[in-house]
Amino acid sequence: MAPETNQHRLPTDTDTGMLLVISGPSGAGKTTITRAVERAMPGAVFSVSATTRAKTDADVDGVDYHFVSEEQFQQMVERDEFLEYAGVYGKRYGTPRAWVFEQLRRGRLVILEIDVQGAKIVKGKVPEMFSVFILPPSEEELLRRLRSRKREDEQKIQRRFAAAKQEILDAERSGVYDRFIVNNVLEASITEAIGAVQAELNRRSRRG
């Protein structure tokens, strides 16, 4: 692909970059699968979102997120620096536009881990993206996984559970996703996700 072609093209630029969107509700295992795909695919890079949420001891700035203030985030919105952005539980998250298109011009596989609403927005801007949605095996298993993380009280877990069920419904109705993967056995789901991405890259290579 050749996104944002009004920018000066370098001799090293290519048209072989692919934007990969991976989504799924909390507890489905999307982050584990996303990171496994990133490690398995040569030239893959993970898009680090900007966020207004507080940095925890486990977070690494620039690796997990770019941590910014609410004022900084709003300034980025006003400068149209995001490919997509959204508010989640009172915090804001956004995908930096310039970095994504720069990596695509370099021929990279650029991976975004974003929600359904974000995927819809990105699809409108980059119609040729490839997208995967990670599903839990069942609602009962999803609730069990949310509880097993022991991060939140039952009220917050139930709120996440309700949001997760709605996100699954939205994803199935959206027409945005190319593949749905049921994460029953993690290793099998990772293999399936890697296979789906590789097959799409091969298909585009043959077409191009």
Contacts in CASP RR format, 6 or more apart in sequence:
PFRMAT RR
TARGET T0000
AUTHOR 0000-0000-0000
METHOD contacts of the structure
MODEL  1
MAPETNQHRLPTDTDTGMLLVISGPSGAGKTTITRAVERAMPGAVFSVSA
TTRAKTDADVDGVDYHFVSEEQFQQMVERDEFLEYAGVYGKRYGTPRAWV
FEQLRRGRLVILEIDVQGAKIVKGKVPEMFSVFILPPSEEELLRRLRSRK
REDEQKIQRRFAAAKQEILDAERSGVYDRFIVNNVLEASITEAIGAVQAE
LNRRSRRG
1 15 0 8 1.000
1 16 0 8 1.000
1 17 0 8 1.000
1 18 0 8 1.000
1 19 0 8 1.000
1 104 0 8 1.000
1 126 0 8 1.000
1 128 0 8 1.000
2 15 0 8 1.000
2 105 0 8 1.000
3 101 0 8 1.000
3 104 0 8 1.000
3 105 0 8 1.000
3 126 0 8 1.000
4 101 0 8 1.000
4 105 0 8 1.000
7 101 0 8 1.000
7 105 0 8 1.000
9 105 0 8 1.000
10 105 0 8 1.000
12 106 0 8 1.000
13 105 0 8 1.000
13 106 0 8 1.000
13 107 0 8 1.000
14 105 0 8 1.000
14 106 0 8 1.000
14 107 0 8 1.000
15 107 0 8 1.000
16 107 0 8 1.000
16 204 0 8 1.000
16 205 0 8 1.000
17 103 0 8 1.000
17 104 0 8 1.000
17 105 0 8 1.000
17 106 0 8 1.000
17 107 0 8 1.000
17 108 0 8 1.000
17 109 0 8 1.000
17 110 0 8 1.000
18 104 0 8 1.000
18 107 0 8 1.000
18 109 0 8 1.000
18 110 0 8 1.000
18 128 0 8 1.000
18 129 0 8 1.000
18 130 0 8 1.000
18 200 0 8 1.000
18 201 0 8 1.000
18 204 0 8 1.000
19 100 0 8 1.000
19 104 0 8 1.000
19 110 0 8 1.000
19 112 0 8 1.000
19 122 0 8 1.000
19 126 0 8 1.000
19 128 0 8 1.000
19 129 0 8 1.000
19 130 0 8 1.000
20 37 0 8 1.000
20 44 0 8 1.000
20 109 0 8 1.000
20 110 0 8 1.000
20 111 0 8 1.000
20 112 0 8 1.000
20 129 0 8 1.000
20 130 0 8 1.000
20 131 0 8 1.000
20 132 0 8 1.000
20 197 0 8 1.000
21 111 0 8 1.000
21 112 0 8 1.000
21 113 0 8 1.000
21 114 0 8 1.000
21 119 0 8 1.000
21 122 0 8 1.000
21 123 0 8 1.000
21 129 0 8 1.000
21 130 0 8 1.000
21 131 0 8 1.000
21 132 0 8 1.000
21 176 0 8 1.000
22 30 0 8 1.000
22 33 0 8 1.000
22 34 0 8 1.000
22 37 0 8 1.000
22 111 0 8 1.000
22 112 0 8 1.000
22 113 0 8 1.000
22 131 0 8 1.000
22 132 0 8 1.000
22 133 0 8 1.000
22 134 0 8 1.000
22 193 0 8 1.000
23 30 0 8 1.000
23 113 0 8 1.000
23 114 0 8 1.000
23 115 0 8 1.000
23 116 0 8 1.000
23 119 0 8 1.000
23 131 0 8 1.000
23 132 0 8 1.000
23 133 0 8 1.000
23 134 0 8 1.000
23 167 0 8 1.000
23 171 0 8 1.000
23 177 0 8 1.000
24 30 0 8 1.000
24 115 0 8 1.000
24 116 0 8 1.000
24 133 0 8 1.000
24 134 0 8 1.000
24 135 0 8 1.000
24 167 0 8 1.000
24 168 0 8 1.000
24 171 0 8 1.000
25 136 0 8 1.000
25 142 0 8 1.000
25 163 0 8 1.000
25 164 0 8 1.000
25 165 0 8 1.000
25 167 0 8 1.000
25 168 0 8 1.000
26 146 0 8 1.000
26 160 0 8 1.000
26 163 0 8 1.000
26 164 0 8 1.000
27 136 0 8 1.000
27 142 0 8 1.000
27 145 0 8 1.000
27 146 0 8 1.000
27 149 0 8 1.000
27 164 0 8 1.000
28 134 0 8 1.000
28 135 0 8 1.000
28 136 0 8 1.000
28 142 0 8 1.000
28 145 0 8 1.000
28 164 0 8 1.000
28 183 0 8 1.000
29 134 0 8 1.000
29 145 0 8 1.000
29 183 0 8 1.000
29 186 0 8 1.000
30 113 0 8 1.000
30 134 0 8 1.000
31 113 0 8 1.000
32 186 0 8 1.000
32 190 0 8 1.000
33 134 0 8 1.000
33 181 0 8 1.000
33 183 0 8 1.000
33 186 0 8 1.000
33 189 0 8 1.000
33 190 0 8 1.000
33 193 0 8 1.000
34 46 0 8 1.000
34 111 0 8 1.000
34 113 0 8 1.000
35 46 0 8 1.000
36 190 0 8 1.000
36 193 0 8 1.000
36 194 0 8 1.000
37 44 0 8 1.000
37 111 0 8 1.000
37 190 0 8 1.000
37 193 0 8 1.000
37 194 0 8 1.000
37 197 0 8 1.000
38 44 0 8 1.000
38 45 0 8 1.000
38 46 0 8 1.000
38 111 0 8 1.000
40 190 0 8 1.000
40 194 0 8 1.000
41 109 0 8 1.000
41 194 0 8 1.000
41 197 0 8 1.000
41 198 0 8 1.000
41 201 0 8 1.000
43 108 0 8 1.000
43 109 0 8 1.000
44 108 0 8 1.000
44 109 0 8 1.000
44 110 0 8 1.000
44 111 0 8 1.000
45 103 0 8 1.000
45 108 0 8 1.000
45 109 0 8 1.000
45 110 0 8 1.000
45 111 0 8 1.000
46 111 0 8 1.000
46 113 0 8 1.000
47 95 0 8 1.000
47 96 0 8 1.000
47 99 0 8 1.000
47 100 0 8 1.000
47 103 0 8 1.000
47 110 0 8 1.000
47 111 0 8 1.000
47 112 0 8 1.000
47 113 0 8 1.000
48 62 0 8 1.000
48 63 0 8 1.000
48 64 0 8 1.000
48 65 0 8 1.000
48 66 0 8 1.000
48 96 0 8 1.000
49 65 0 8 1.000
49 66 0 8 1.000
49 93 0 8 1.000
49 94 0 8 1.000
49 95 0 8 1.000
49 96 0 8 1.000
49 114 0 8 1.000
50 65 0 8 1.000
50 66 0 8 1.000
50 67 0 8 1.000
50 68 0 8 1.000
50 73 0 8 1.000
50 76 0 8 1.000
50 82 0 8 1.000
50 93 0 8 1.000
50 94 0 8 1.000
50 96 0 8 1.000
51 65 0 8 1.000
51 66 0 8 1.000
51 67 0 8 1.000
51 68 0 8 1.000
51 73 0 8 1.000
51 91 0 8 1.000
51 92 0 8 1.000
51 93 0 8 1.000
51 94 0 8 1.000
52 67 0 8 1.000
52 68 0 8 1.000
52 69 0 8 1.000
52 70 0 8 1.000
52 73 0 8 1.000
52 91 0 8 1.000
52 92 0 8 1.000
52 93 0 8 1.000
53 65 0 8 1.000
53 67 0 8 1.000
53 91 0 8 1.000
53 93 0 8 1.000
54 67 0 8 1.000
55 61 0 8 1.000
55 65 0 8 1.000
55 67 0 8 1.000
58 64 0 8 1.000
59 65 0 8 1.000
59 67 0 8 1.000
61 67 0 8 1.000
65 93 0 8 1.000
66 96 0 8 1.000
68 76 0 8 1.000
70 92 0 8 1.000
73 85 0 8 1.000
73 92 0 8 1.000
73 94 0 8 1.000
76 82 0 8 1.000
76 94 0 8 1.000
77 85 0 8 1.000
80 97 0 8 1.000
81 96 0 8 1.000
81 97 0 8 1.000
81 98 0 8 1.000
82 94 0 8 1.000
82 95 0 8 1.000
82 96 0 8 1.000
82 97 0 8 1.000
83 94 0 8 1.000
83 95 0 8 1.000
83 96 0 8 1.000
83 97 0 8 1.000
83 100 0 8 1.000
83 112 0 8 1.000
83 121 0 8 1.000
83 122 0 8 1.000
83 125 0 8 1.000
83 126 0 8 1.000
84 94 0 8 1.000
84 95 0 8 1.000
84 114 0 8 1.000
84 118 0 8 1.000
84 121 0 8 1.000
84 122 0 8 1.000
84 125 0 8 1.000
85 92 0 8 1.000
85 93 0 8 1.000
85 94 0 8 1.000
85 95 0 8 1.000
86 92 0 8 1.000
86 93 0 8 1.000
86 94 0 8 1.000
86 114 0 8 1.000
86 115 0 8 1.000
86 117 0 8 1.000
86 118 0 8 1.000
87 93 0 8 1.000
88 115 0 8 1.000
93 114 0 8 1.000
95 112 0 8 1.000
95 114 0 8 1.000
95 122 0 8 1.000
100 110 0 8 1.000
100 112 0 8 1.000
103 110 0 8 1.000
104 110 0 8 1.000
109 197 0 8 1.000
109 201 0 8 1.000
112 122 0 8 1.000
114 122 0 8 1.000
115 167 0 8 1.000
116 133 0 8 1.000
116 167 0 8 1.000
116 170 0 8 1.000
116 171 0 8 1.000
116 174 0 8 1.000
116 176 0 8 1.000
117 170 0 8 1.000
119 131 0 8 1.000
119 174 0 8 1.000
119 176 0 8 1.000
119 177 0 8 1.000
120 174 0 8 1.000
120 176 0 8 1.000
122 129 0 8 1.000
123 129 0 8 1.000
123 131 0 8 1.000
123 176 0 8 1.000
130 178 0 8 1.000
130 197 0 8 1.000
130 200 0 8 1.000
131 176 0 8 1.000
131 177 0 8 1.000
131 178 0 8 1.000
131 179 0 8 1.000
132 177 0 8 1.000
132 178 0 8 1.000
132 179 0 8 1.000
132 180 0 8 1.000
132 181 0 8 1.000
132 193 0 8 1.000
132 196 0 8 1.000
132 197 0 8 1.000
133 171 0 8 1.000
133 177 0 8 1.000
133 179 0 8 1.000
133 180 0 8 1.000
133 181 0 8 1.000
134 181 0 8 1.000
134 183 0 8 1.000
134 189 0 8 1.000
134 193 0 8 1.000
135 168 0 8 1.000
135 180 0 8 1.000
135 181 0 8 1.000
135 182 0 8 1.000
135 183 0 8 1.000
136 142 0 8 1.000
136 145 0 8 1.000
136 164 0 8 1.000
136 182 0 8 1.000
136 183 0 8 1.000
137 182 0 8 1.000
137 183 0 8 1.000
137 184 0 8 1.000
139 161 0 8 1.000
139 165 0 8 1.000
142 161 0 8 1.000
142 164 0 8 1.000
143 157 0 8 1.000
143 161 0 8 1.000
146 157 0 8 1.000
146 160 0 8 1.000
146 161 0 8 1.000
146 164 0 8 1.000
147 154 0 8 1.000
147 157 0 8 1.000
152 160 0 8 1.000
171 177 0 8 1.000
171 180 0 8 1.000
172 180 0 8 1.000
178 196 0 8 1.000
178 200 0 8 1.000
179 196 0 8 1.000
181 189 0 8 1.000
181 192 0 8 1.000
181 193 0 8 1.000
181 196 0 8 1.000
182 189 0 8 1.000
183 189 0 8 1.000
END
